[in-house]
Structure formats: structure tokens, C-alpha cells
């Protein structure tokens, strides 16, 4: 086994929050249990060729029944916090109207279970599983969905607000907008850039309205949103590639970040989108830029682009994860330093970072040294950025468990805990033991 680069917990601030993350659709299963409504991901999984292994979320990790032992697992790692999401259709089957008490009871037990174990609950309201009932009338492209989301968020707040440490409105609006509505590779599978941009706008608007509404209701949880971010680089250090990289960063990152922080869309991207720009009503932008208590960032890789359409990025396989994503830890420092330089940032939380690899179980062990190395090298990069002045308050590994990796089905394993799907047995991988040892060396300066 290779030795992971050493990084110590005591090089981070004392009150830095260490955690692991999951999302409802990817782990819960029980997709029709106890009055749960269907979500657009349940529907999408039924489409031919939508999911690599033709699988779905019907059982997933059966977390809906195994939640107690799963929380014991989280607790055994010695982390401070657990990031999970609420399945909207489980608590409000149609996305409007009647709430489902049995669904709420599940999250009630889950949150109390976290508190009983000393884990801070970090809750995401929308990790992509929109109730199908809302999709029938256009889903996120319909401005009515914005108000439905605010209603759902207020209901969650009235039940759990005083027990949650953190509430994230949306996970990765770029993914919902672009993969869900432009490329069609994710639910609901639409293929229009104009639609995608309207979806992005409606997501941002619903975020702003929710933050404002929850604050008015006296919610004490820290309120924010999670964006996926990659720094973009030109393939060659020439003007054309550099301009291309900046536009790429604009389309994927600044388009979401600048409305949130500055209250307007970046003009270069607006121009680039030409007629595919969203309809923006008076007052929307002021609403979107409601102050954030935190900004969540999911970091996995960098993107490299070229103005030459025949150019293809070639990354040697040893530098790639099983997703084909380049392993590039220094991109995390570069990204954070750029954001710190360009904007007046709220406190940042790294809400996801992790890697899929083809793990093997050997006599009850999983020697995932590459994942361990991936995580350690990213913590070093994070630490570097923090020592250069970027305020980061927490870090969450994606993911606690191997789980349903969207259009890749169960073919990609991101967990630090292995899941044997037929038996639903959990096996801690070496990376889990490594993270446990890392977390448990709490500021033990020798
Ligand atoms: C994401 C999602 C996760 C994915 C992970 C790996 O934020 O993209 O939160 O659900 O599983 O990113 O692709």
C-alpha cells in the first residue's frame, strides 16, 4: 500500500467542522414507502438508456431502514457533522398541498439520531429529487415552482429549524439546469439551453426567497447554497485559450456566484448566451443576493479548454478517478484564492470532495489507497489556501457510502464505506479508517 501524504488535523482551526455527506435519493431507497411521492429521478430511471446499469433508487443503500446503524457508522468516524438531504416528495408527495407525516417522522428520527450522537445536522433541501407532480407543470422552468419550494422550506423549518445547524437550499444549481435541461443527461432530461437558463434563474430566485423567508421566521441555522466549481484553464498559454477558459468559468461558476454575491449576471456570459437568456422580473436580482451565512463549494477537478475544436484533453489514467475526472488537488487552492481575490466572500464550507475508484474487497478489507491519497492531497491544498487567507469553516467527504451515482447507477463507488448491495453489508474502507484517525487526532500537538 502506498503511504498517503501526511496531513494533520491540528493544522486546521480548532473549530473547523469535519464531516461526511450523502443525499436522499442516492442512499435512502424505499422509493414508494410510507406515502412517499415519486420524484423526477424515479421517473428518469425508467427511461431507456438513461442509467448506465439500468438501475434505479428503489433500494439504493436501504438507508431508510438502516439509518440508525448508518448514523452509528458516521459517529464511529469521529466526525463533527453529517450532511444529508431531505427528499421533498417524501415529505410532500405532490410538491404542493398536503404534507406526509410519516415522511417527516423519518427525518425527525434521523435528526434526533444525529443530535443524540453529537453530530451536527447539515441539511440540504434540494438535492435534485423534485416531486414529479411539479414536473408535470414544467418543474423548475415554471416560476410557480419557486413559491412551492419556499412553502416546502418553511414547513421544514417549522419542524426542524431549531435542530439544524445548517440549511442549504439547493445543491449545485448548475447540474440541475445544464445536465437536467440542456444536455439531458440527468433528470428531467430536457435539451434546451434557454430552458436551462430559466431553470437556473428560478433556482437562484427560490434560494433568495427562501433565505429571506427563513430569516423572517427567526431560523437560527446557518443559511446558504452549494455550488459545484472547477477552476478553468486554457490548454495553451495563448490569448484564445485563456479567453475560452474565462468564458468557461463564467458559464459554469460566475453565472451562479455573481447573482448570489453581487446581484447581477456577468455581462460577458449574458452576451455569449445571446437569445438564450432567462426572463428576469423586476426585483428578482435583489432577492437572489440575500446575504449568505455560508457558501458551500463542491470540488472534484479542474477543467481545461481550448479554442481549437480538435483539441482533446488527455490525462494519463493514473491521474484520473474512475469517473475519468482529472485528479488535480492544487486546483482547489487556485479556485479558493481566486474567489478570495475577486469577491467579498461569506465563510466557505467545502460541502463535497471525494473520488470514485474501482475498489476490491479482499478478505473483508478494501485497500483504497488511491482514495486516501486523493483526500489527503486535497486537504493539503485546502490548508494552503486557508494559510493564504481564505476563510473556510468545514470540509465534507463525498461520500459516506457507495451509492446511486445518478446516470452512472451503481457502477461508480464514491464511498469511504463499501456497500455490498445484495447483502446491504457495510465495510469500512481503508480511507474511512484513515479519516477516522485523522479526525481523532484532535489538536494533539506533540
Ligand atoms: C454532486 C452530487 C453528488 C454526486 C457527486 C459525485 O454534488 O455532484 O452532490 O450527488 O454523487 O458529486 O458525482
Boltz pocket constraint, residues with backbone or C-beta under 6 A from the ligand:
constraints:
  - pocket:
      binder: B
      contacts: [[A, 23], [A, 26], [A, 171], [A, 172], [A, 175], [A, 228], [A, 298], [A, 352], [A, 398], [A, 404], [A, 405], [A, 406], [A, 414]]
      max_distance: 6.0
